[in-house]
């Protein structure tokens, strides 16, 4: 894929854990990942970026914000 939208609050495992696993895999490490969460808290953006996400979106997401974030990575 050219881009991954990663929901951080998954039922069985943290999306941030999956992001870290993907970034540790040579075949997947270069794929940009945008973190998506419904439960935004102070410090989340920094934590997600440190975990390997290139961008961060908090729900609800406006169409313009979503399109802008995607265009940063896939034009």
Backbone as numpy.savetxt, mean C-alpha at the origin, in Angstrom:
# Nx Ny Nz CAx CAy CAz Cx Cy Cz
2.23 -7.94 -11.92 1.40 -6.73 -11.92 2.26 -5.47 -11.92
1.68 -4.38 -12.39 2.38 -3.10 -12.42 2.25 -2.35 -11.11
1.24 -2.68 -10.33 0.93 -1.97 -9.08 0.06 -2.87 -8.21
0.27 -2.78 -6.89 -0.55 -3.54 -5.95 -1.20 -2.57 -4.97
-2.51 -2.73 -4.78 -3.24 -2.01 -3.73 -3.39 -3.00 -2.58
-2.76 -2.70 -1.46 -2.72 -3.64 -0.33 -3.61 -3.15 0.80
-4.68 -3.89 1.06 -5.52 -3.60 2.23 -4.72 -4.00 3.46
-4.56 -3.10 4.38 -3.74 -3.37 5.57 -4.49 -4.24 6.58
-5.81 -4.09 6.68 -6.60 -4.87 7.64 -7.21 -6.09 6.97
-6.42 -7.12 6.77 -6.92 -8.38 6.20 -7.33 -9.30 7.35
-8.25 -10.24 7.10 -8.78 -11.05 8.20 -7.78 -12.01 8.84
-6.89 -12.60 8.08 -6.00 -13.63 8.62 -4.59 -13.14 8.91
-4.14 -12.13 8.19 -2.77 -11.66 8.30 -2.74 -10.17 7.96
-1.78 -9.47 8.49 -1.66 -8.04 8.22 -1.17 -7.81 6.79
-1.80 -6.87 6.11 -1.33 -6.50 4.78 0.09 -5.97 4.82
0.48 -5.39 5.94 1.85 -4.90 6.07 2.83 -6.07 6.13
2.45 -7.16 6.78 3.30 -8.36 6.78 3.46 -8.91 5.37
2.37 -8.95 4.62 2.45 -9.43 3.24 3.35 -8.52 2.41
3.23 -7.22 2.62 4.09 -6.27 1.91 5.55 -6.55 2.21
5.88 -6.77 3.46 7.28 -7.07 3.82 7.76 -8.35 3.15
6.91 -9.37 3.11 7.28 -10.63 2.45 7.53 -10.40 0.97
6.66 -9.60 0.35 6.81 -9.33 -1.08 8.09 -8.55 -1.35
8.40 -7.58 -0.52 9.60 -6.77 -0.73 10.87 -7.58 -0.50
10.77 -8.68 0.22 11.92 -9.56 0.45 12.12 -10.55 -0.71
11.15 -10.63 -1.62 11.22 -11.53 -2.77 11.77 -10.76 -3.97
12.88 -11.22 -4.53 13.53 -10.51 -5.64 12.60 -10.30 -6.83
11.71 -11.23 -7.09 10.81 -11.12 -8.24 9.68 -10.11 -8.01
9.37 -9.82 -6.77 8.24 -8.94 -6.45 8.67 -7.58 -5.89
9.90 -7.47 -5.47 10.36 -6.29 -4.73 10.19 -4.97 -5.48
10.25 -5.00 -6.80 10.18 -3.75 -7.56 8.75 -3.28 -7.84
7.76 -4.09 -7.52 6.36 -3.70 -7.76 5.93 -2.70 -6.70
5.48 -1.51 -7.11 5.02 -0.54 -6.12 3.75 -1.02 -5.42
3.68 -0.71 -4.13 2.53 -1.10 -3.31 1.94 0.14 -2.65
0.63 0.31 -2.81 -0.09 1.38 -2.15 -0.88 0.76 -1.00
-0.61 1.21 0.21 -1.35 0.75 1.39 -2.73 1.40 1.40
-3.74 0.61 1.73 -5.11 1.12 1.83 -5.66 0.67 3.19
-6.22 1.62 3.94 -6.77 1.26 5.25 -8.02 2.07 5.56
-8.92 1.45 6.30 -10.13 2.13 6.75 -9.94 2.75 8.13
-8.89 2.35 8.81 -8.67 2.79 10.18 -7.40 3.61 10.28
-7.43 4.82 9.74 -6.24 5.67 9.72 -5.94 6.20 11.12
-4.69 6.09 11.48 -4.23 6.60 12.77 -2.96 7.41 12.56
-2.69 8.29 13.51 -1.48 9.09 13.44 -0.26 8.15 13.37
0.64 8.45 12.46 1.86 7.66 12.31 1.74 6.51 11.33
0.52 6.24 10.83 0.34 5.12 9.90 1.15 5.28 8.62
1.10 6.47 8.03 1.79 6.66 6.75 3.28 6.33 6.89
3.91 6.83 7.92 5.33 6.55 8.14 5.56 5.05 8.36
4.72 4.42 9.14 4.85 2.99 9.41 4.69 2.16 8.14
3.72 2.53 7.29 3.49 1.79 6.05 4.65 1.97 5.08
5.17 3.19 5.02 6.32 3.43 4.13 7.55 2.66 4.62
7.77 2.64 5.91 8.89 1.87 6.47 8.71 0.38 6.20
7.46 -0.08 6.10 7.17 -1.48 5.83 7.27 -1.86 4.37
7.51 -0.87 3.49 7.71 -1.17 2.08 6.68 -0.60 1.13
5.67 0.08 1.64 4.66 0.68 0.77 5.19 2.00 0.20
4.89 2.25 -1.06 5.33 3.48 -1.69 4.34 4.63 -1.51
3.11 4.31 -1.17 2.11 5.35 -0.97 1.06 4.82 0.00
0.12 5.69 0.38 -0.85 5.36 1.42 -2.16 6.07 1.12
-3.26 5.34 1.17 -4.59 5.91 1.00 -5.46 5.48 2.17
-6.24 6.43 2.68 -7.15 6.15 3.78 -8.58 6.19 3.26
-9.36 5.16 3.60 -10.77 5.11 3.20 -11.58 6.08 4.05
-12.62 6.67 3.53 -13.07 6.56 2.14 -12.13 7.32 1.21
-11.93 6.78 0.03 -11.00 7.35 -0.94 -11.80 8.05 -2.03
-11.46 9.30 -2.29 -12.12 10.00 -3.38 -11.57 9.48 -4.71
-12.38 9.57 -5.73 -11.96 9.10 -7.06 -10.71 9.86 -7.51
-10.68 11.16 -7.31 -9.54 11.96 -7.74 -8.26 11.55 -7.01
-8.35 11.31 -5.72 -7.19 10.88 -4.94 -6.70 9.52 -5.41
-7.63 8.61 -5.65 -7.28 7.27 -6.11 -6.58 7.33 -7.46
-7.16 8.05 -8.40 -6.57 8.15 -9.74 -5.19 8.81 -9.67
-5.05 9.84 -8.85 -3.76 10.50 -8.70 -2.70 9.56 -8.16
-3.06 8.75 -7.18 -2.09 7.81 -6.59 -1.68 6.75 -7.61
-2.63 6.23 -8.34 -2.33 5.20 -9.34 -1.47 5.78 -10.46
-1.78 6.97 -10.91 -1.01 7.60 -12.00 0.45 7.84 -11.63
0.72 8.03 -10.35 2.12 8.22 -9.93 2.97 7.02 -10.32
2.34 5.85 -10.37 3.10 4.62 -10.57 2.91 3.99 -11.94
1.76 4.18 -12.56 1.56 3.54 -13.86 1.16 4.52 -14.95
1.25 5.82 -14.66 1.03 6.85 -15.66 -0.33 6.84 -16.24
